[in-house]
Amino acid sequence: MSRVRLNDVTKRYGQAVAVDRVSADIRDGEFVTLLGPSGCGKTTTLRMVAGLVEPTGGTILFDDQLMNGIPPNRRNIGLAFQSHALFPHLSVARNVAFGLEVKGTPKAEVRQRVEQMLEMVELGAFGDRMPAQLSGGQQQRVALARMLATDPRVLLFDEPLSALDRNLRDTLKYSILALQRRTKKTAIYVTHDQSEAFAISDRIFVMNKGKIEQAGTQLDIYLRPQTEFVANFVGDNNALRGVVTETAMSPEVGPVAMVNAGGISIPAANPLGLATGEAAMAFIRPEHIAVLADGAATGQPGEIEGRVEQIVFEGPMVKLLVDADGTPLRVSVSGAERLGLLDSGSRRIRLRVEQASLVRDTK
């Protein structure tokens, strides 16, 4: 295993800045995901860790060893790409053995290691088959076995599941996590798929325009976004502009505040410590808006009245589009109460915001 540290890592292509002073400290055995839209710098960052791209500035260290200038074949890393890149003329076993044979590993040790790796990815009986005889998911597992066979210090994944169908991706992402947990190796995973990132990561680094906008656990990223970009990019959110009217400290939640947004008083988490009178954006997840059953006002903060404009039934969830005096709000309702909403049609409805997060309004 290795601790991976990036210190002010930058990559420029002429005047264009692909990665802008990125710093990160990834612990031994940690599974970290770089998440962001296309062009945000996540793949370039991964390729610099791999040694495929040399940084313009900054340093990359594995433990205390400086990696700058060291070629990929001397970094002892495992790489998994979108393409499985299997050798079509070699059997599954020979594909897995390739890296070991290049290193001059004794044949008996190669044979034993190949058997171990194929068993680990549940392909022990497929060693004699050719890649063309395998499904896409099986080919990806062969690629994972080949990557692990050489016992790399760090595992690097560049959107390895993006070419597969949704059901296969859902299965293989847990296979990748299980392999990482079993081997206890440090892993850096690149994806634009939020469900992948949330399912398998110890921490997520959300990237935008070459920078890390926020790093944290799934709960940090989802419930406590620190920037407008993160709040808008991760999952669904209702965004309301307003002004902080009160601040307090909650022993359970930490810093909290009340924000007036469009005449509505909304309670919200205040992780950035915004002060009274400061302009803010209140971000409200659709599932954090409750439908009040009897529609009667209770006088509690966060109550909103509106008209149901659209109802969409998605099985375990009913999604509402509500017009709250000109402000469109998306509401998600689960449980038995969702069924009672299906026949409601267009009507007045009363809602209550149960949870929101604040970030600074920079506009």
Helices and strands as residue ranges (DSSP letters): E 4-13, E 16-26, E 31-35, H 42-50, E 57-62, E 65-66, G 72-74, E 77-80, H 92-102, H 107-120, G 131-133, H 136-149, E 154-158, H 166-183, E 186-191, H 194-200, E 203-208, E 211-216, H 218-223, H 228-233, E 238-250, E 254-261, E 264-269, E 279-284, G 286-288, E 289-291, E 303-313, E 318-324, E 327-333, G 336-341, E 348-353, E 357-360
